[in-house]
Every structure is written in structure tokens, then in C-alpha cells.
Amino acid sequence: MAMGTARVVFDRWSDRYAHRIAGVRTSAVRDLFAAASRPDMISLSGGMPDVSKVPSAAVAQAAHDAMLHEGTQALQYGSSEGRVQTRTLVAELMAEIGVRLSADDVVITAGAQQALDLLAKAFLDPGDLIITEGPTYVGALQAFSAYEPDIRCVQMDAEGMRMDLLEAELKRVGPRGAKFIYTIPNFQNPAGVTMSPDRRRRLLELAREYDIPVVEDDPYGRLRFDGGHMKPLRSLDDDVIYLGTFSKIFAPGLRLGWITAPKPILAKVLLVKQAADLCGSNFAQVTAERYFLGTKWRKTLQNLTATYAERRDAMIAALDEHFPPEARWVKPDGGFFVWVELPPYVDCASMLAEAVEHGVTFVPGDGCFPDGRGRNCMRLAFCYAQPEAIEEGIRRLAEVIEDRLELYRAFIAAGAIVEEGAA
Ligand SMILES: Cc1ncc(COP(=O)(O)O)c(C=O)c1O
């Protein structure tokens, strides 16, 4: 379809769908993929890992060995919790970040995304309260919204979720007043910030005091560029529900992630997973097991991390150079994203079409809140484009922003808008 051609499809089943689907918004990121495929387009929108850095020969070898040595199992249905060998591999990876588990504490999922959906299905009735960071991961909002919860967001600063605001929210909802608190402590998607060790401890104290489970989503923890490793919440408290994924340390195409949680919760997750898909892909699991044999994957992960660090630097340098002084961001210590806050009168969602015309895409911030906040914010992904493209993309975006700011300044000069405090 040509860019800008609107096509309205009449849906004659529109009165048949369940109520829960009405609250699920389509992800602007996914909608943008079509536009982002134009050859001259610079995508700063999608959080796609650079899989070109994953050696295809090593993956081919792993898949080949999987078939050669375990072909009949790889092609067969498997157990709902996942292969014991894959769960053992997960336990080993978790031990490296300070979490001691056995294979029995792990359920393999189709990416962390499925774990989010399964948790929501297991925990949420319509109207149930949950607490998330604001902004938070669009895919989590999508997964949760389908079960019609009341989502309360807690604002963040450079140290992650603000504990004073969380405490105030918990006082409002009371003990056991929310079904869970969802957090992405490392290099948050979309804000890029990392929760400080003090805040991690405080979060767990508050969660205990109010008897509310914490869901820790940690896809980016191993992609650290600066500073030392920070202990996952799960390493400090066995009651934390932890979601991990192979998507960023290997490849999202295999759709492999995992969840670890207290035994009764894990049993419920397993139950809903059986209904969802019977079992995950054995073929993907055997291939991943083979890929993670030996140490080559560590070198690949090191290269990937170095690549992302270089791109982060390119993005920060370009923001410093091209973005207006009114813009604010926090330099991330790892992960994929920079979150930029513009003055409140800039509407990033309405700027997107113009940005696409200029050949650059980003994610407007309002999709990262359940309540329409964040319109003056944007998520910029540095994981996928090359440093030169990032520089050019930021330059193009700065032009679009400058147009908006100029318009605003003209309105002020004409007296059509009065600035706050100036009245
Ligand atoms: C915070 C967060 N959680 C979960 C996911 C889902 O990852 P996957 O399903 O590929 O494991 C993502 C993907 O970008 C993410 O950023």
C-alpha cells in the first residue's frame, strides 16, 4: 500500500468481539514496521536486536546437531514446562547473575511476552488493580489490557521507579490492594533508566509490607555498557516473579523465554500455558541448548554489547548536537532505548507522520502509558541502525521538532498562547 493511503475496512463482526479486546490498543511500533521498510527510512522505532551479529554458521551448526542427535525429540511435542535440559541451561544462566534455581523452578515460554500474557491470564479479573512504571513496555500494556485491569503508573526518574510515589500509591490501594507490581529494573523499556540498588531494596520492602507480588522483567540485564552488574530483585527475594528471555542474548526468532516464580504461581502459569499452546517448540529449545554449549556465545554477546554501546554513544552525541535545549533525556547504561521528553506543548504522536515524511521513525510516548500521558515524549531505539544512520536520523528528527517549536514561538509572539507563569 502506498504511504499515506488510508484504507477503511468495514468490520461486520465488530459487535461480536469480547469486551476485553476493546481496551487493547494496537502497538504503534508494529504499525510502524510497514512504513519503516522504505529503503531510505531510518528506523529509531523498533527494539529489534541486531541479529546480523549472531553468527549464522553457529546457529546452523546448532540446528544441525539438534536434528542429528535429538531429531525425534526435536520434532515431537514436548512437556509444557519445557525440556529439562533447557531449564537447566536457564538455571545456569540465572546463577551467573546471582539467582540460585533448579530446573524445576523454571517454565520455558514463547519469549518473555508469553510469560506476561500467562501471568495476566492467571492473575487478573476485570477491574483488578496492577501497578507499573510510567512509562512502561508497550507489549506489557497490551498483554495486561486484554484482561481489563485498572493500571496505575508510578513515575520514574534517573534512578528508576520513584519509591515515594509507589508508597503513596500503595497507601491508597492498601495491603493486597493490587494484584502485582510490574517493573523492568535494568535499562527500562522505554525509559532507558536503571533502578538503583537502594530503590531495589525499598521496592522489595514495600512489596512485603503490602503483600503484593513483584514481577521483574529483565530482557536487557546482560546488555550493560557502563557501571557494574546490579543484583536482580529475584536474587534478593525468592518471592519475586522473574521473566527472562533468549531474545536479546541470542535471537528473538526462536521465541524462547522463561519464567521463574514461587511454586504455586508457577503451577498456575503452567496450567494456563497448557491451554495456550500445549508446549513450546522442542526444536527451538534443542537448538538453543546446542548454541549455548561452549563459550562462543559469550564472545558473540560481548560483540553485540559493544555494538549497542557504540550506537548508544552515537545517539547521545547526535542528541547533544542536534536536539533543542528544551529536550531532556537520561543516558542509558545499557539496553536499547533513550527516552526523550520535550516541552509539554509538543505532541509527538501528531509529529510522527511528518517524521516519516522526513525518513525517520520513532515511538510516540503516549503508547507507553495506559492513560494517554507521555504525548510530549518519544522512545528512540539505538539498537538497530548503524551509527551514521542514527546520527542522520536524529538530525532529521531535530528538524521536525524545530518546526514545531518555531510554530509555538510564533504563537507566543502573536499572543495566541500565554506561557505558564507569564500570565
Ligand atoms: C521489557 C520487555 N519485556 C518483554 C519483551 C518481550 O521479549 P520476548 O518475547 O522477545 O522475550 C520485550 C521485548 O522487546 C521487552 O522490551
The ligand as an ORCA input file, in Angstrom:
! r2SCAN-3c Opt
* xyz 0 1
  C      10.583     -5.132     28.631
  C      10.300     -6.224     27.663
  N       9.682     -7.327     28.089
  C       9.412     -8.336     27.253
  C       9.759     -8.275     25.931
  C       9.396     -9.434     25.042
  O      10.511    -10.094     24.611
  P      10.480    -11.557     24.038
  O       9.063    -12.016     23.984
  O      11.099    -11.492     22.700
  O      11.260    -12.370     25.014
  C      10.414     -7.161     25.435
  C      10.765     -7.050     24.013
  O      11.238     -6.113     23.497
  C      10.696     -6.094     26.332
  O      11.328     -4.987     25.942
*
